[in-house]
Structure formats: structure tokens, C-alpha cells
Amino acid sequence: MGYTNNWHQKDDFTNTEFNKLAKHTKKMIKFFEEELEINFTQVEIQCISLSKNNFISFNGDKQNDLDHETFIFTQIKREKYDYETDDDYDDLGAFNFCKTNRKPYDALVWNILRKAYQIAPKKISIGNDDGVRFHAL
């Protein structure tokens, strides 16, 4: 199955909150690539203040078989899926996950989720397969 990071997004991130997260992500990608010599594929950070489609997306190093699932974090809480109950979606938020199989880019995925929680702790709960959990306040 693979190692998984997950999060519930209770609400949309404001432009200011998302811009902080995007700026942090760009800085961390540069750090991981230069200092830790970890490569990423499919890196895309779209952050346009007036857009409703702002997102952060990246995967591990495909060339060296260190990719797995693409991490995608959106500014806007996604719509409810058919399999979700209204109560869970409304109370917990939209459930999202990224299976990294503990490949090197997992550290960046968790770093971005921790930063998102730090920026907007009322809007997101995060967790991983190690049992680490931070719940929305």
C-alpha cells in the first residue's frame, strides 16, 4: 500500500495564507534540491491572487524511480465526494491524502502539511501513518 500522509481541509485558505504556504514551498524545494540533493518532478506552484484554482503540486524524482503519488494541495476546499457523508465533510473537512511510500520527497510533503497547519490551524488537520496527528483547533 505505501506510507501515507493525510489531511482534512475544513475551509478555504485565504490568499494571504496560501501565498505564505506557496512562498515556503518554493524555499523548501530549493533547499531540498540544493542542500539535500533531492530531485522533484512535476513541480508546479500556481498562486495567482485572483484565481480560485491556486495549488501546490510535486512528486519525487521520477528519473531515479523515487516518485510515487503526486502531492496536490489546493487553496480552495474541494467539493464533497459521493462517498463522503455530509457530517464528516462539514465537521472534519474534505479528506485528502498522498501516498509517498517513504520515498525522499515524503519529508517535503510532511513539511508542507506542517507549515499549512502552522499558518491556518483552524482550517486543517494533518496526520501520517506514523500516528502523528495535529487536529484543527
C-alpha positions in Angstrom: 0.0 0.0 0.0 2.7 2.5 0.9 3.2 5.2 3.5 0.5 7.9 3.5 0.2 11.5 4.7 -3.3 12.8 5.0 -5.2 15.9 5.8 -8.8 17.2 6.3 -9.3 20.7 4.9 -12.1 22.4 6.8 -12.1 25.7 5.0 -10.5 27.6 2.1 -7.2 29.2 2.7 -7.2 33.0 2.3 -4.9 34.5 -0.5 -2.6 35.7 2.3 -2.4 32.2 3.9 -1.9 30.4 0.6 0.7 32.9 -0.6 2.7 32.2 2.6 2.5 28.5 2.0 3.5 28.8 -1.6 6.5 31.0 -0.7 7.5 28.5 2.0 7.1 25.6 -0.5 9.4 27.3 -3.1 12.0 28.0 -0.5 11.9 24.4 0.8 12.0 22.9 -2.7 15.1 24.9 -3.4 16.6 23.7 0.0 15.8 20.1 -0.7 17.2 20.2 -4.2 20.4 22.1 -3.4 21.3 21.1 0.1 19.9 17.6 0.3 20.3 16.8 -3.4 16.7 15.5 -3.7 15.2 16.0 -7.1 11.5 16.5 -7.8 9.3 16.1 -10.9 6.1 17.7 -11.9 6.8 20.7 -9.6 4.1 23.3 -10.1 3.1 26.1 -7.7 0.3 28.2 -9.1 -0.5 31.1 -6.9 -2.4 34.0 -8.5 -4.2 36.2 -6.1 -7.5 36.3 -8.0 -7.5 32.7 -9.1 -9.8 30.1 -7.5 -7.5 27.3 -8.7 -4.4 28.0 -6.7 -2.5 24.8 -5.9 0.9 23.3 -5.0 1.9 20.1 -6.7 5.0 18.0 -6.9 6.3 14.4 -6.9 9.5 12.6 -6.2 12.4 12.0 -8.6 10.9 10.0 -11.5 14.2 9.6 -13.3 15.6 7.6 -10.3 12.3 5.8 -9.5 11.8 7.9 -6.4 8.4 9.1 -7.3 5.1 7.7 -6.1 1.8 9.7 -5.9 1.8 13.4 -6.8 1.2 15.7 -3.8 -1.5 18.2 -4.6 -2.6 20.9 -2.1 -5.3 23.3 -3.1 -6.2 26.7 -1.7 -9.9 26.0 -2.0 -11.6 23.2 -0.1 -12.7 20.7 -2.7 -16.3 19.7 -3.3 -17.8 16.8 -1.3 -17.3 13.4 -3.0 -20.3 11.0 -3.2 -18.7 8.5 -0.8 -18.3 11.2 2.0 -21.1 11.8 4.5 -22.3 15.3 4.9 -21.4 15.2 8.6 -17.8 14.2 8.0 -17.3 16.7 5.2 -18.9 19.5 7.2 -17.3 18.6 10.6 -13.9 17.3 9.7 -13.4 18.8 6.2 -12.5 17.4 2.8 -10.3 14.3 3.2 -7.1 14.3 1.1 -4.0 12.1 1.1 -0.7 11.5 -0.6 1.0 8.1 -0.6 4.7 8.6 -0.7 5.9 5.1 0.2 8.5 6.8 2.4 10.5 8.0 -0.6 12.7 11.0 -0.1 10.0 13.6 -1.2 7.9 12.4 1.8 9.9 14.8 4.0 8.8 17.7 1.9 5.2 16.6 1.8 5.1 16.5 5.6 7.0 19.8 5.8 4.4 21.5 3.7 1.5 20.0 5.7 3.1 21.1 8.9 3.5 24.6 7.5 -0.1 24.7 6.4 -1.2 23.7 9.9 1.1 26.4 11.4 -0.4 29.0 9.1 -4.1 28.1 9.5 -4.6 25.7 12.4 -8.3 26.2 12.4 -8.6 25.2 8.7 -6.7 21.9 8.5 -6.0 18.7 10.4 -3.0 16.6 9.4 -1.8 13.1 10.0 0.5 10.3 8.8 1.0 6.6 9.0 3.4 7.0 11.9 0.4 8.1 14.0 1.4 11.8 14.2 -1.7 13.9 14.2 -2.5 17.6 14.5 -6.2 18.5 14.8 -7.8 21.7 13.7 -8.3 23.9 16.7 
